[in-house]
Amino acid sequence: MTPTHHANPIPNILTGLRLIAGVVMFLILAGAAPQGIPVLSDYLSPDDQFRLGRTAFAIFVVAASTDWVDGYLARRWHATTRWGAILDPIADKVLVTGAILGVLAWGSVAQSAIPCGLILFREFAVSALRETVAGKVKLPVTLLAKWKTVLQMIALGALQIALLWDGFGWPLEWQPHFQTFAYVLIWGAALVTLWTGWQYFAKAQQKMSQL
């Protein structure tokens, strides 16, 4: 008998680790936030908070980088699987949602609340759309939607840096300029996110009308 070919599990393992990392990063970032967890925050000094915040940021950066690595390895090793295709967007959404909620938990970036909220609304809406039309209409991920995820992660990473600026020990006079840069990035990510969401809904409406 010819042995059954089993796809290399490493890409799916990386995707699963990214999903777990999103949850862990959120718990650390939100828990380290001022008044994040009432009892715990009483025992955390500002240095402890920044230390935990930097740890969460490092986890976010490593996890975000696997979004490219797992896809590259899956294609290179011909290890693409249906499970991996399902898990990958879930891991992305968990990481992005965890970063948004973690950043907002600090409560010092009010200017980012609206774009972050718009990103979350779009992600939930498109997920609901996919579930509703499943089995009727195929909505493949577009190239712009892939770049949208990259832009989201870069913008959320910049927001974390803006929050934790004091903890990195960088010159304080640069902080306002970097905050402005981070706000521009998150608004840009929100606009691209909304545009890709509209594209999915327009495509779904077009295909449903042809049924």
C-alpha positions as CSV (number, residue, x, y, z in Angstrom):
1,M,0.0,0.0,0.0
2,T,1.1,3.5,-0.7
3,P,1.7,5.4,2.5
4,T,-0.7,8.3,3.2
5,H,0.9,11.7,2.8
6,H,0.6,13.9,5.8
7,A,1.1,17.6,5.5
8,N,3.9,19.2,7.6
9,P,2.1,20.3,10.8
10,I,4.5,23.2,11.5
11,P,2.5,25.9,9.6
12,N,-0.6,25.0,11.5
13,I,1.3,24.9,14.8
14,L,2.5,28.4,14.2
15,T,-1.0,29.5,13.4
16,G,-2.3,28.0,16.6
17,L,0.5,29.6,18.6
18,R,-0.5,33.0,17.1
19,L,-4.0,32.5,18.3
20,I,-2.8,31.6,21.8
21,A,-0.3,34.5,21.8
22,G,-3.2,36.9,21.0
23,V,-5.0,35.9,24.1
24,V,-1.9,35.9,26.3
25,M,-0.8,39.3,24.9
26,F,-4.2,40.8,25.7
27,L,-4.3,39.4,29.3
28,I,-0.8,40.8,30.0
29,L,-1.4,44.2,28.4
30,A,-4.8,44.7,29.9
31,G,-3.7,43.3,33.3
32,A,-0.8,45.7,33.4
33,A,-2.9,48.7,32.5
34,P,-3.6,51.2,35.3
35,Q,-6.7,50.0,37.0
36,G,-6.8,47.0,34.6
37,I,-7.3,44.5,37.4
38,P,-8.3,46.3,40.6
39,V,-6.5,44.0,43.1
40,L,-3.5,43.3,40.9
41,S,-3.0,47.0,39.9
42,D,-2.6,47.9,43.6
43,Y,0.6,45.8,43.7
44,L,2.1,46.9,40.4
45,S,4.5,49.8,40.4
46,P,4.8,51.9,37.2
47,D,8.0,50.0,36.4
48,D,6.2,46.7,36.7
49,Q,3.4,48.0,34.5
50,F,5.8,49.1,31.8
51,R,7.8,45.8,32.1
52,L,4.6,43.8,31.5
53,G,3.6,46.1,28.8
54,R,6.9,45.6,27.0
55,T,6.5,41.8,27.4
56,A,3.0,42.0,25.8
57,F,4.5,44.1,23.0
58,A,7.2,41.6,22.3
59,I,4.6,38.8,22.2
60,F,2.6,40.8,19.8
61,V,5.5,41.5,17.4
62,V,6.6,37.8,17.4
63,A,3.0,36.6,16.9
64,A,2.3,39.1,14.1
65,S,5.4,38.0,12.3
66,T,4.1,34.4,12.1
67,D,1.2,35.6,10.0
68,W,3.6,35.7,7.1
69,V,5.8,32.8,8.1
70,D,3.1,30.2,8.5
71,G,1.6,31.0,5.1
72,Y,5.1,31.0,3.4
73,L,6.0,27.7,4.9
74,A,2.7,26.1,4.0
75,R,3.1,27.1,0.4
76,R,6.8,26.2,0.2
77,W,6.2,22.8,1.8
78,H,2.9,22.2,0.0
79,A,1.4,21.8,3.5
80,T,-1.8,23.9,3.0
81,T,-4.8,22.3,4.8
82,R,-8.4,23.1,5.2
83,W,-7.9,23.4,8.9
84,G,-5.1,25.9,8.4
85,A,-7.2,28.0,6.1
86,I,-9.9,28.1,8.8
87,L,-7.6,28.8,11.7
88,D,-5.5,31.5,10.0
89,P,-8.1,34.3,9.8
90,I,-9.4,33.4,13.3
91,A,-5.8,33.7,14.7
92,D,-5.5,37.1,12.9
93,K,-8.7,38.4,14.3
94,V,-7.9,37.2,17.8
95,L,-4.5,38.9,17.7
96,V,-5.9,42.2,16.3
97,T,-8.9,42.2,18.7
98,G,-6.7,41.4,21.7
99,A,-4.3,44.2,20.8
100,I,-7.2,46.7,20.4
101,L,-8.8,45.8,23.7
102,G,-5.4,45.8,25.4
103,V,-4.5,49.2,24.1
104,L,-7.9,50.7,25.0
105,A,-7.7,49.2,28.5
106,W,-4.9,51.7,29.2
107,G,-7.4,54.5,28.7
108,S,-4.8,57.1,27.5
109,V,-5.3,56.9,23.7
110,A,-8.9,58.3,23.3
111,Q,-8.0,59.5,19.8
112,S,-7.7,55.8,18.7
113,A,-11.0,54.6,20.2
114,I,-13.1,55.5,17.1
115,P,-10.8,53.9,14.4
116,C,-10.3,50.8,16.7
117,G,-14.0,50.5,17.1
118,L,-14.6,50.8,13.3
119,I,-12.0,48.0,12.8
120,L,-13.8,45.7,15.3
121,F,-17.2,46.4,13.8
122,R,-16.0,45.6,10.3
123,E,-14.3,42.4,11.4
124,F,-17.4,41.1,13.1
125,A,-19.6,42.2,10.2
126,V,-17.5,40.4,7.6
127,S,-17.3,37.3,9.8
128,A,-21.1,37.3,10.1
129,L,-21.4,37.8,6.4
130,R,-19.2,34.8,5.6
131,E,-21.1,32.6,8.0
132,T,-24.5,33.7,6.5
133,V,-23.5,33.0,2.9
134,A,-21.5,29.9,3.6
135,G,-22.3,27.2,1.1
136,K,-24.0,29.7,-1.2
137,V,-21.3,32.2,-2.1
138,K,-17.6,32.0,-2.0
139,L,-15.8,35.2,-0.8
140,P,-12.1,34.5,-1.2
141,V,-9.6,36.8,0.7
142,T,-8.5,39.6,-1.5
143,L,-5.0,40.9,-1.8
144,L,-6.0,44.3,-0.3
145,A,-7.6,42.4,2.7
146,K,-4.3,40.7,3.3
147,W,-2.4,44.0,3.3
148,K,-5.2,45.4,5.5
149,T,-4.2,42.9,8.2
150,V,-0.5,43.9,7.9
151,L,-1.4,47.6,8.2
152,Q,-3.6,46.8,11.2
153,M,-0.8,45.0,13.0
154,I,1.7,47.8,12.2
155,A,-0.7,50.5,13.5
156,L,-1.5,48.6,16.7
157,G,2.2,47.9,17.3
158,A,2.8,51.7,16.9
159,L,0.0,52.4,19.4
160,Q,1.5,50.1,21.9
161,I,4.9,51.9,21.5
162,A,3.1,55.2,22.0
163,L,1.5,53.9,25.2
164,L,4.7,52.4,26.6
165,W,7.0,55.2,25.5
166,D,8.2,56.0,29.0
167,G,9.0,52.4,29.6
168,F,11.3,52.2,26.7
169,G,13.3,55.2,28.0
170,W,13.2,57.2,24.7
171,P,13.4,61.0,24.6
172,L,10.1,62.5,25.8
173,E,10.2,65.3,23.3
174,W,9.7,62.7,20.5
175,Q,6.6,61.1,22.0
176,P,4.0,63.6,20.8
177,H,5.3,63.2,17.2
178,F,5.2,59.5,17.4
179,Q,1.7,59.5,18.9
180,T,0.5,61.5,15.9
181,F,2.2,59.0,13.6
182,A,0.5,56.2,15.4
183,Y,-2.9,57.9,15.2
184,V,-2.5,58.4,11.4
185,L,-1.6,54.8,11.0
186,I,-4.6,53.5,12.9
187,W,-6.9,55.8,11.0
188,G,-5.4,54.6,7.8
189,A,-5.8,51.0,8.8
190,A,-9.5,51.7,9.8
191,L,-10.3,53.3,6.4
192,V,-8.7,50.4,4.5
193,T,-10.5,48.0,6.7
194,L,-13.8,49.6,6.0
195,W,-13.1,49.7,2.3
196,T,-12.4,46.0,2.1
197,G,-15.5,45.3,4.2
198,W,-17.6,47.2,1.7
199,Q,-16.0,45.2,-1.2
200,Y,-17.0,41.9,0.5
201,F,-20.6,43.0,1.0
202,A,-20.8,44.4,-2.6
203,K,-19.4,41.1,-3.9
204,A,-21.8,39.0,-1.8
205,Q,-24.8,41.1,-2.9
206,Q,-23.7,40.7,-6.6
207,K,-23.3,36.9,-6.4
208,M,-26.5,36.4,-4.3
209,S,-28.5,38.3,-7.0
210,Q,-27.3,35.9,-9.6
211,L,-28.6,32.8,-7.7
